[in-house]
Amino acid sequence: MAQSTYKFLWVSFVLTFLLLGCVMEEKENPTVYDTNEYVSDLDKIMKRGKLIVLAENSSSSYFEYREKEMGFEYEILKEFTKELGIELEIKVIDNLDHVIDEVKNGDGDVIACNLTVTADRKKIINFSRPLMSIPQVLVQRKANSDTLGSTLFVSDASQLAKKKVNVWKESSYFDRLKNLQEEIGDTIYIQKENGILGTEELIEMVSEEMIDYTVVEQNVAQINARLFDNLDVTVPLSAKQKIAFGMRKSSPLLKARMDNWLDGFTKTPVYKYIYHKYFELGQAGYLEGDKTETNSTKNYSKGKLADYEQFFRNAGIKHNVDWRWLAALSFQESRFNPNAVSFGGAYSIMQFMPEIGPTYGVYLDSPPEVQINGGAKKISYDFKIWKKTIKDDIQCMKFTLASYNCGQGHVYDAQRLATKYGKDPKIWDDNVEEMILRLSKKEFYGDEVVRHGAMRGSITYKYVREIYARYLEYKVLYK
């Protein structure tokens, strides 16, 4: 009996010790993650002094606009790192197929690629508190005289049967289209694209009639519909899905800190302004100015050159610029609206960025005459810079307009590409403008001669052409 009791006590002791060890081990390692995963949490990030973010070059993630860093997720993370008292470093990824592996391997701390939360992804990485919940939508060209009489335009998801849709193969869009086939009981020809071809490149390909359809989240679609006015993004294809930042499983403290911060930040006016700027501005890309209207601007109508003609003439004489160039530029930028505030925060009839306007004496409350004079001063300054290498006045003005739209850095990149591919870097027409178009393609903006990353080349391409055409009209109308 005593021996049995001894054995019982010994077994109980061993089991208790093992159980206690398991409990202690569980407390020390509460998060289970891949043993091959790079281990770095908030403490190491704080010691390093910067948060490294893997971002897609896109309007919802990160991009450069008139030499200013922008992007919905970028601006949120900028506020987060400001709160932490550390720097924000952006690494633009070349291939979306590899982004989860890159964060697991320690190439970055956070994924900011408008990433949809899915069950499969949650097995591999952690997600932050959702930034928004939105549906996926179909991107197609608007109905017009060419499509109304055909079956090309889709007004309902069921009409995608027997149609070809191009999407990123590793995306939730691909999974959604596969499920949609079952729901409609018919085949959708899903064209699988790799991650080198970004979602916004596919959107641009739809606009340019290279493909007929793609699928993206509604927020991305809305931004791009402002940039490409021939797109329709009104057909939903899914229920609302969560969008969030991605992180390693081995970074639970970073996730906890970010979630706690996002809970408060998403209720602040700063967050509401950021959201409004990217997703709620009108189709034209600018507000009509009620919030910025002042006594000096409220008496002027929008869209009438006659209201400002003398201001343009005076500014042109003062700064030695043909005033009809200025007027054509102003129409393109704001439709002669002195109260316009754009998608990128640019303001005034000449659309100055907040960091640039004061350099030329233009502020939010400046009257139209001052706004136009500031625009003439900047155009004159930029023209003189380009004139050092571009001798033809018309070509020089086109380079000036391009840099006014996208920034000099991108134009210099296009010139370097022009040289590399046998084009004339001093001629805009059919030479540098062609390279501007290519800067939206990863094959080209990833080239070693490119220093300022991707840009929406088609925007600048059309911008220069449309202003020049309007300038020619004004030359006839205003001798």
Secondary structure, 3 states (H helix, E strand, C coil): CHHHHHHHHHHHHHHHHHHHHHHHHHHHCCCCCCCCCCCCCHHHHHHHCEEEEEECEECCCEEEECCEEECHHHHHHHHHHHHHCCEEEEEECCCHHHHHHHHHCCCCCEEEEEEECCHHHHCCCEECCCCEEECEEEEEECCCCCCCCCCCCCCCHHHHCCCEEEEECCCHHHHHHHHHHHHHCCCCEEEEECCCCCHHHHHHHHHCCCCCCEEEEHHHHHHHHHHCCCEEEEEECCCCEEEEEEECCCCHHHHHHHHHHHHHHCCCHHHHHHHHHHHCCCCCCEECCCCCCCCCCCCCCCCCHHHCHHHHHHHHHHHCCCHHHHHHHHHHHHCCCCCCEECCCCECCCCECCCCHHHHCCCCCCCHHHHHHHHHHHHHHHHHHHHCCCCCHHHHHHHHHHHHHHCHHHHHHHHHHHHHCCCCCCCHHHHHHHHHHHCCCHHHHCCCCCCCCCCCHHHHHHHHHHHHHHHHHHHHHCC
